[in-house]
Amino acid sequence: MKGCLNILVNLVFYGSIAVAGYLLLQVFLLVSFKVPTNSVLPTLMQGTLLSFDGVILLGYYDLDEVLD
């Protein structure tokens, strides 16, 4: 019984570390934007998902300006 509890605790612990790592990657390394309108036609379609390298993006631009 103790062995099963130990395995369960390890699964929860390492699973939470994996989820936290994934979320950190999504927030800081991969920045995604969705094109909200057709204002950039014909280059991009409405709803197009754009992905940027967050490290480079944060290094060269003020994030508040990019998100506005």
Distance bins in CASP14 RR format, pairs under 12 A and 6 or more apart:
PFRMAT RR
TARGET T0000
AUTHOR 0000-0000-0000
RMODE 2
METHOD distances of the structure
MODEL  1
1 7 0 0 0 0 0 1 0 0 0 0 0
1 8 0 0 0 0 0 1 0 0 0 0 0
2 8 0 0 0 0 0 1 0 0 0 0 0
2 9 0 0 0 0 0 1 0 0 0 0 0
3 9 0 0 0 0 1 0 0 0 0 0 0
3 10 0 0 0 0 1 0 0 0 0 0 0
4 10 0 0 0 0 0 1 0 0 0 0 0
4 11 0 0 0 0 0 1 0 0 0 0 0
5 11 0 0 0 0 0 1 0 0 0 0 0
5 12 0 0 0 0 0 1 0 0 0 0 0
6 12 0 0 0 0 0 1 0 0 0 0 0
6 13 0 0 0 0 0 1 0 0 0 0 0
7 13 0 0 0 0 0 1 0 0 0 0 0
7 14 0 0 0 0 0 1 0 0 0 0 0
8 14 0 0 0 0 0 1 0 0 0 0 0
8 15 0 0 0 0 0 1 0 0 0 0 0
9 15 0 0 0 0 0 1 0 0 0 0 0
9 16 0 0 0 0 0 1 0 0 0 0 0
10 16 0 0 0 0 0 1 0 0 0 0 0
10 17 0 0 0 0 0 1 0 0 0 0 0
11 17 0 0 0 0 0 1 0 0 0 0 0
11 18 0 0 0 0 0 1 0 0 0 0 0
12 18 0 0 0 0 0 1 0 0 0 0 0
12 19 0 0 0 0 0 1 0 0 0 0 0
13 19 0 0 0 0 0 1 0 0 0 0 0
13 20 0 0 0 0 0 1 0 0 0 0 0
14 20 0 0 0 0 0 1 0 0 0 0 0
14 21 0 0 0 0 0 1 0 0 0 0 0
15 21 0 0 0 0 1 0 0 0 0 0 0
15 22 0 0 0 0 1 0 0 0 0 0 0
16 22 0 0 0 0 0 1 0 0 0 0 0
16 23 0 0 0 0 0 1 0 0 0 0 0
17 23 0 0 0 0 0 1 0 0 0 0 0
17 24 0 0 0 0 0 1 0 0 0 0 0
18 24 0 0 0 0 0 1 0 0 0 0 0
18 25 0 0 0 0 0 1 0 0 0 0 0
19 25 0 0 0 0 0 1 0 0 0 0 0
19 26 0 0 0 0 0 1 0 0 0 0 0
20 26 0 0 0 0 0 1 0 0 0 0 0
20 27 0 0 0 0 0 1 0 0 0 0 0
21 27 0 0 0 0 1 0 0 0 0 0 0
21 28 0 0 0 0 1 0 0 0 0 0 0
21 29 0 0 0 0 0 1 0 0 0 0 0
21 30 0 0 0 0 0 1 0 0 0 0 0
22 28 0 0 0 0 0 1 0 0 0 0 0
22 29 0 0 0 0 0 1 0 0 0 0 0
22 30 0 0 0 0 0 1 0 0 0 0 0
23 29 0 0 0 0 0 1 0 0 0 0 0
23 30 0 0 0 0 0 1 0 0 0 0 0
24 30 0 0 0 0 0 1 0 0 0 0 0
24 54 0 0 0 0 0 1 0 0 0 0 0
25 31 0 0 0 0 0 1 0 0 0 0 0
25 32 0 0 0 0 0 1 0 0 0 0 0
25 53 0 0 0 0 0 1 0 0 0 0 0
25 54 0 0 0 0 0 1 0 0 0 0 0
25 55 0 0 0 0 0 1 0 0 0 0 0
26 32 0 0 0 0 1 0 0 0 0 0 0
26 51 0 0 0 0 0 1 0 0 0 0 0
26 54 0 0 0 0 0 1 0 0 0 0 0
27 54 0 0 0 0 1 0 0 0 0 0 0
27 55 0 0 0 0 0 1 0 0 0 0 0
27 58 0 0 0 0 0 1 0 0 0 0 0
27 63 0 0 0 0 0 1 0 0 0 0 0
28 52 0 0 0 0 0 1 0 0 0 0 0
28 53 0 0 0 0 0 1 0 0 0 0 0
28 54 1 0 0 1 0 0 0 0 0 0 0
28 55 1 0 0 1 0 0 0 0 0 0 0
28 56 0 0 0 0 0 1 0 0 0 0 0
28 57 0 0 0 0 0 1 0 0 0 0 0
28 58 1 0 0 1 0 0 0 0 0 0 0
28 59 0 0 0 0 0 1 0 0 0 0 0
28 63 0 0 0 0 0 1 0 0 0 0 0
29 51 0 0 0 0 0 1 0 0 0 0 0
29 52 0 0 0 0 1 0 0 0 0 0 0
29 53 1 0 0 1 0 0 0 0 0 0 0
29 54 1 0 1 0 0 0 0 0 0 0 0
29 55 1 0 0 1 0 0 0 0 0 0 0
29 56 0 0 0 0 1 0 0 0 0 0 0
29 57 0 0 0 0 1 0 0 0 0 0 0
29 58 0 0 0 0 1 0 0 0 0 0 0
30 49 0 0 0 0 0 1 0 0 0 0 0
30 50 0 0 0 0 0 1 0 0 0 0 0
30 51 1 0 1 0 0 0 0 0 0 0 0
30 52 1 0 0 1 0 0 0 0 0 0 0
30 53 1 0 0 1 0 0 0 0 0 0 0
30 54 1 0 0 1 0 0 0 0 0 0 0
30 55 0 0 0 0 1 0 0 0 0 0 0
30 56 0 0 0 0 0 1 0 0 0 0 0
30 57 0 0 0 0 1 0 0 0 0 0 0
30 58 0 0 0 0 0 1 0 0 0 0 0
31 49 0 0 0 0 0 1 0 0 0 0 0
31 50 0 0 0 0 1 0 0 0 0 0 0
31 51 1 0 0 1 0 0 0 0 0 0 0
31 52 1 0 1 0 0 0 0 0 0 0 0
31 53 1 0 0 1 0 0 0 0 0 0 0
31 54 1 0 1 0 0 0 0 0 0 0 0
31 55 0 0 0 0 1 0 0 0 0 0 0
31 56 0 0 0 0 1 0 0 0 0 0 0
31 57 1 0 1 0 0 0 0 0 0 0 0
31 58 0 0 0 0 1 0 0 0 0 0 0
31 59 0 0 0 0 0 1 0 0 0 0 0
31 61 0 0 0 0 0 1 0 0 0 0 0
31 63 0 0 0 0 1 0 0 0 0 0 0
31 66 0 0 0 0 1 0 0 0 0 0 0
31 67 0 0 0 0 1 0 0 0 0 0 0
32 47 0 0 0 0 0 1 0 0 0 0 0
32 48 0 0 0 0 0 1 0 0 0 0 0
32 49 1 0 1 0 0 0 0 0 0 0 0
32 50 1 0 0 1 0 0 0 0 0 0 0
32 51 1 0 1 0 0 0 0 0 0 0 0
32 52 1 0 0 1 0 0 0 0 0 0 0
32 53 0 0 0 0 0 1 0 0 0 0 0
32 54 0 0 0 0 1 0 0 0 0 0 0
32 57 0 0 0 0 0 1 0 0 0 0 0
32 67 0 0 0 0 0 1 0 0 0 0 0
33 40 0 0 0 0 0 1 0 0 0 0 0
33 44 0 0 0 0 0 1 0 0 0 0 0
33 47 0 0 0 0 0 1 0 0 0 0 0
33 48 0 0 0 0 1 0 0 0 0 0 0
33 49 1 0 0 1 0 0 0 0 0 0 0
33 50 1 0 1 0 0 0 0 0 0 0 0
33 51 0 0 0 0 1 0 0 0 0 0 0
33 52 1 0 0 1 0 0 0 0 0 0 0
33 54 0 0 0 0 0 1 0 0 0 0 0
33 57 0 0 0 0 1 0 0 0 0 0 0
33 63 0 0 0 0 0 1 0 0 0 0 0
33 66 0 0 0 0 1 0 0 0 0 0 0
33 67 0 0 0 0 1 0 0 0 0 0 0
33 68 0 0 0 0 0 1 0 0 0 0 0
34 40 0 0 0 0 0 1 0 0 0 0 0
34 44 0 0 0 0 0 1 0 0 0 0 0
34 45 0 0 0 0 0 1 0 0 0 0 0
34 46 0 0 0 0 1 0 0 0 0 0 0
34 47 1 0 1 0 0 0 0 0 0 0 0
34 48 1 0 0 1 0 0 0 0 0 0 0
34 49 1 0 1 0 0 0 0 0 0 0 0
34 50 1 0 0 1 0 0 0 0 0 0 0
34 51 0 0 0 0 0 1 0 0 0 0 0
35 41 0 0 0 0 1 0 0 0 0 0 0
35 43 0 0 0 0 1 0 0 0 0 0 0
35 44 1 0 1 0 0 0 0 0 0 0 0
35 45 1 0 0 1 0 0 0 0 0 0 0
35 46 1 0 1 0 0 0 0 0 0 0 0
35 47 1 0 1 0 0 0 0 0 0 0 0
35 48 1 0 1 0 0 0 0 0 0 0 0
35 49 1 0 0 1 0 0 0 0 0 0 0
35 50 1 0 0 1 0 0 0 0 0 0 0
36 44 0 0 0 0 0 1 0 0 0 0 0
36 45 0 0 0 0 0 1 0 0 0 0 0
36 46 1 0 0 1 0 0 0 0 0 0 0
36 47 1 0 0 1 0 0 0 0 0 0 0
36 48 0 0 0 0 0 1 0 0 0 0 0
36 49 0 0 0 0 0 1 0 0 0 0 0
36 50 0 0 0 0 0 1 0 0 0 0 0
37 44 0 0 0 0 0 1 0 0 0 0 0
37 45 0 0 0 0 0 1 0 0 0 0 0
37 46 1 0 0 1 0 0 0 0 0 0 0
37 47 0 0 0 0 1 0 0 0 0 0 0
37 48 0 0 0 0 0 1 0 0 0 0 0
38 44 0 0 0 0 1 0 0 0 0 0 0
38 45 1 0 0 1 0 0 0 0 0 0 0
38 46 1 0 1 0 0 0 0 0 0 0 0
38 47 0 0 0 0 1 0 0 0 0 0 0
38 48 0 0 0 0 0 1 0 0 0 0 0
39 45 0 0 0 0 0 1 0 0 0 0 0
39 46 0 0 0 0 1 0 0 0 0 0 0
39 47 0 0 0 0 0 1 0 0 0 0 0
39 48 0 0 0 0 0 1 0 0 0 0 0
40 46 0 0 0 0 1 0 0 0 0 0 0
40 47 0 0 0 0 0 1 0 0 0 0 0
40 48 0 0 0 0 1 0 0 0 0 0 0
40 50 0 0 0 0 0 1 0 0 0 0 0
41 47 0 0 0 0 0 1 0 0 0 0 0
41 48 0 0 0 0 0 1 0 0 0 0 0
42 48 0 0 0 0 0 1 0 0 0 0 0
43 50 0 0 0 0 0 1 0 0 0 0 0
44 50 1 0 0 1 0 0 0 0 0 0 0
50 57 0 0 0 0 0 1 0 0 0 0 0
50 66 0 0 0 0 0 1 0 0 0 0 0
51 57 0 0 0 0 0 1 0 0 0 0 0
52 58 0 0 0 0 1 0 0 0 0 0 0
52 59 0 0 0 0 0 1 0 0 0 0 0
52 60 0 0 0 0 0 1 0 0 0 0 0
52 61 0 0 0 0 1 0 0 0 0 0 0
52 63 0 0 0 0 0 1 0 0 0 0 0
52 66 0 0 0 0 1 0 0 0 0 0 0
52 67 0 0 0 0 0 1 0 0 0 0 0
53 59 0 0 0 0 1 0 0 0 0 0 0
53 60 0 0 0 0 0 1 0 0 0 0 0
53 61 0 0 0 0 0 1 0 0 0 0 0
54 60 0 0 0 0 0 1 0 0 0 0 0
54 61 0 0 0 0 1 0 0 0 0 0 0
54 63 0 0 0 0 1 0 0 0 0 0 0
54 66 0 0 0 0 0 1 0 0 0 0 0
55 61 0 0 0 0 0 1 0 0 0 0 0
56 66 0 0 0 0 0 1 0 0 0 0 0
57 63 1 0 0 1 0 0 0 0 0 0 0
57 65 0 0 0 0 0 1 0 0 0 0 0
57 66 1 0 0 1 0 0 0 0 0 0 0
57 67 0 0 0 0 0 1 0 0 0 0 0
58 64 0 0 0 0 0 1 0 0 0 0 0
58 65 0 0 0 0 0 1 0 0 0 0 0
58 66 0 0 0 0 1 0 0 0 0 0 0
58 67 0 0 0 0 0 1 0 0 0 0 0
59 66 0 0 0 0 0 1 0 0 0 0 0
60 66 0 0 0 0 1 0 0 0 0 0 0
61 67 0 0 0 0 1 0 0 0 0 0 0
61 68 0 0 0 0 0 1 0 0 0 0 0
62 68 0 0 0 0 1 0 0 0 0 0 0
END
